[in-house]
Amino acid sequence: MPEIRKIKLVLEDGTTFEGKSFGYEGSVAGEVVFNTAMTGYPESLTDPSYEGQILVSTYPLIGNYGVPGDEKDENGIPMFHESDRIHISGLVISDYSFEYSHWNAKDSLREWLIQNKVPGIFDVDTRAITKVLREKGTMLGKLVFEDEDVDFYDPNKENLVAKVSIDEKKVYGNGKHKVVLVDTGAKYNILRCLLRRDTTVEVVPWDYDFTKDDYDGIMLSNGPGDPQMCEETIGNIRKAIDIEKPIFGICLGNQLLGIASGGSTYKLKYGHRAHNHPVIKAGTDTCYITSQNHGYAIDQESLGDEWEPLFVNINDETNEGIKHKTKPFFSTQFHPEASSGPTDTEFLFDDFIDLIEESKK
């Protein structure tokens, strides 16, 4: 058992939780959010949508199955992570398992956090922390050691997408459909889902003018922060709407498509993060169980006459997707690529390919 130091989680309202350190020994600040998933912490920690955030896991036992390695598939994409690094600023859990066991584990969660310079705190009441966040809303916070305090930091005042997007265009696959994936913080599983469907995927930076390229369809990815920060992306989406080739947006991509079409977004009180979020397809009784990670949503009342809601969250009736009434554009606030999480809605990738095939006739 390693020597364990004391560490504190301090919220901006002054609420303080004292616990024990199990990660990198350095103080950090960010936006404190919670995730209710029981499994999938390697995927969550590498999800770029968590950039700048201190993540509270409500499931009490974390670390018991370790962390998988960085093996790559035939396309050179890491098989068990959602990006090339950890994106959370800090991790808050109730009980850390110093002993781990899994056939695919290559390291402990503790060692992985240390390697990526991410602090972690355990032996705190995550139920109490989550109750504060649900009642008061997502707030700023910091993980601090006794001898190293830091100032509070609001990541949403920065263009987080610019921090997580790739620097230059990359091409994957050799399929018959050419899809441009706009990387505003794309999870690798979006890329995997596209490549399984006979596509050539051109991954481009967030501010790249993809409308000048030859393509069959546009995929708008997930990503972190306030969508209003992505002015260049929004401008390019507006031009793509005029071109009228199929567009499919996910998470932040849903919000960006909504803004580009004339709508507006707002910040949720504490967001939706984790598995098993029920959404209903608008105008039907069909319910899907989804994986989600976002803090902003589209204001459905702001949508123009040519657009309509595609999915609605059953829990709070917030927007979970939009669709153009006559043109091949649609998006979802949840994650149909769901890694980790339920795969109930992966068929939406097939719908996107169907739109592409139809548009090429």
N, C-alpha and C positions, 0 to 999 in steps of 0.2 A: 504494500500500500504506500503510495507516494505521500510526501508531506503535504498537508492540506492547509491552505491559507484561508482566512476569512475574506469575504467580499460582500458588497452591498448593492442591491438594486434600489436606486433612488428615482422616484417619479417626480415630474415637474410640480405636482401639487404638494410635495414634501413627504408623501408616503414613502416609507423606507422598509425594505425587507433585507435582513441579514442572513447570509448563507455561507456556503463553502465553495471554494474555487475548484473546478476540475478541467479547465482549459488553459488558454494562454494567459499569463499573468501580466495583463496590461489593461488600464482603464479605457472605456469607450463610451460614446454617447450615440443616441439615435432615437427613432420612433418605436415605441413599445407596442407590439401587436401579439395576438394569441392565435394558436392553431389547435384545433380539436382532434386531429387525426391520431389514430392509435399506432399506425406504422408509417414508414416512408421518410424517416428523418434524413437519410442521405440525399434523397431527391429534393426535399424541401430546402435543405441548407444550400444546395447548389442551384436553386431556382433564382434567376436574376431579378424576379419581381420582388424579392426580399431585400434588395440592395438598400443599405442604410438603416435597416430595422433590427431591433432587438426582439428576438422571437421567444415567446412563452409557449411551451408545450403543455397543454392541459392533461394529456395522458401521463400518468404518474411515473411509469418506468421507462427510462430512455437509456440506450447504450447496450442493451442486452444482446443484440445481434451484431454489434460491431459496425464496421464500414467496409464495403466492397472495394476492390482494386480499380485501377484505371484501364482495364482491358478495352480494346477498341474493336468495333465490328468491321465488316468488309469495306465500309465507306470511310473508315478512319474516325468514327464517332465513338466516344466513350460509351460503353454499354450500360453502366449502372449509375450514371450521374446526369444531371440536366444542364450542366455547363462545365467549364474548365476549372472552376474554383468555388469555394464557399462564398456566398454573397451576404449572409446575415452579418450584423456587427457583433452580436452576442447571443448566447443561448441561455434560457432560463428554464429549469426543470425541477421537479419535486425530488425524484430519487434516481441517482446515477448508478448504473451497474458497472462496477469495476471489472467484473468477469463477463466476457462475452463469448457467444458460441453460435456459429453459423457456417454452413459449408462454403459460403462465398466470401466470408470475412477475411480481409487482409490486414486490418489494423483495428485498434480501439477508437471509439469516438473521441476520447480524451486526446490521444496522440494526433488524430486528424485535426482537431481544433488547434492544438499547439503548433502543428506544422503550418497552418493557415493563419496563425496569429489572431485567433478568435477566442475571447474569454467566455467562460461558462460558469454558471452558478447553480448549485443544487442544494437540497435540504431547505427549501423555502416553500411556502404554501401557495402553490400556483392557482389553487381554487380561489383564494382570497385576492390574488393579483388580477385574475380574470374577472372577478366580480367588480373590482374597481374600474377596469377598462370598459366593462359592459354598462356600468351605471354612469360613468363620467365621460366615456369615449376614449378612443385612442389618444395617447399623450406621449410627450417626450420623456425620455428617461436616460439613465446612465448606469453602467456597472463600474464600481469604483473600489479600488483597494485603499487601505488606510493611508498609505503614503503617496497616493497619486490620484488626486481629484481631477476632473475635467469639466468643461462647460457643457451645458445642454446644447444639442445640435438638432436642427430641423432639416432632415434630408429633402423634404418636399419643396424647399426653396431653391434647390439645385436641379439642373437638368440631369437626372439620374440615368436617363436613357443614353445620353452621350457617354456615360461612364461604362456602361455594360455592352454597348453595341460593338460589332466588329469594326476594324479600321479600313478594310478593303474587301472587295467582292470575292466570294469563293463559290465554286461550282461543284455540286455533288450529283452523282448518278448519270445515267444516260438513257432516260426514258423518252417516250414519244410526246409527252406533254411538258412544256417549259413553264415552270412556275417561279416567279420571283418571290422570295421570302424576305420581307422587310424586317431586319433584325433590330427591334427596339428592346431586346432582352429575351430573345427567343429561347425556349426550352428545347433541348435536343430532341425530345420526343415528337415535337411538331415536324421536325426534319425527318425523323424516322418514319412517321406516318405518311408523309408525302412520298418518300422514296419507295415505300412498299406498293405504291400505286402507279408504277410505270411513268415516273416523272424525271425530268432533269431539273434540279433545284438550284437556282442562282440566289445565294444569300447575299444581301447588300446592306451596307450601313444605314442607320436610321435617317440620315439626311441626304441619301443618294437619290438622284432623280431617275427613278426606274422607268418613267414613262418614255424615255428615249430609247429603251431597249426593246428587243423583239421578245414578246412573251405571250403565253396563252392565258395566264391567270395570275392574280396577285394574292399572296398570303400575308396578312398583317398580324404580327406576333404579339405575344404578351410582353410585359415589361413593367418597370417600377415607376413610382412617382406620379406627379400631377400631369395628366395628358396635355394640358394647355402649354406645357414647356416644349412640346414637339411641333413647333410652328412649321419647320421645313417639311416634316413628314405629312402634316395636315395639308399643306399646299400641294404636295405631290399626289396625295390621295384625291384631292379635288380635280386635278388634271386627269387622273385615272378614271374617275367617275364619268368624265366627258368622253373618254375613249370607249367605255362601255364593255370592256372585257371583264370576265368574272372576278369578283373580289370576295375573299373569305377572311374575316377578322376574328381574333381570339383575345379575350381579356382586354388589355390595353388597346389592342387592335379594334375591338368593339367600340371603345370610347372614341378613338381617333376617327373611325368611320362615321360615328355619330356627329362629331364636331364638324368634319369635312362636309357632311350633308346638310349642315345648318343648325344642328342641335347643340345642346349644352350639357355639361357634366357637373357633378357636385361630389363633395367628399362625404362618405358614409360615416356614421358615428363611430363604428369600430370595425367595419369591413366584414368580408366573408373569406375565411381561410380554413381549408381542410377538406375532408371527404364528406360524402353523404349529404350534400345540400340538395333538397328537392326543388326542381323547376318544372313548370308546366308549359307545354307548347301552347302559345296563344290561340284562343278560339277552340280549344279541344279539352278533353279530360285526360290527355296523355301526360303522365309524369315520368321524369327521368331523374336518376340519382347522379349527382355531378361532383367533380372536384373543383375547388375554387381558391383563388388567391388574389384579392383586389381590395383596394380601399376607396375607389371612386366608382361612380355609376352614371349612366345616361339618364337625364331627365326626360321621361317618356312624353311629357306634355310639350317638350320643345321640338319634337320630331315634326317635319313638314308633312304635307298631305300625301307626298309620294312614298312615304316610309311608314312602316307599321312595326309594332313589337313582334318578335319571333318567339321569345321565351320570357316567362315571368317567374320570379322567385316566390315560392309558396309561403315562406316564412314571413317575409316583410313586404312582398309585392313590388320589389324593386325590379328594374329592367334587367333581363338576362340575355338580351339579343335583339337585333333589329333586322329588317328585311325590306328591300325595295319592292314595291308592288308590281313593277313591270320589268325591271332590269336585273341582271344576274349578280346582285350584291347582297350578302348577308353576313352576319357576325354573331358571335356568342360571348357573353361575359364569363361564362364558365370555361373549363378546359376539356374539350372533347378528346384531346390526346392523353389526358389524365395519367400522369406518371409522377407520383403514385396516385392511386385512387380508382374509382369505378370506371369501366370502359363502356358504359351504356350508350354513349353518344359519339363513339368513333365513326359511326356511319355518316356523320356530317362531312367527313373527308371524301367519302364516296359521292355524296351529293355535290360537292365542289367539283370533283372530276367529271361528273355527269354534266354540270353546267359548262365546263370547258369543252367537252366533246360536242355538246349541242351548239356552242358558239362557233365551232370550227366547221360546221356543216355548210 
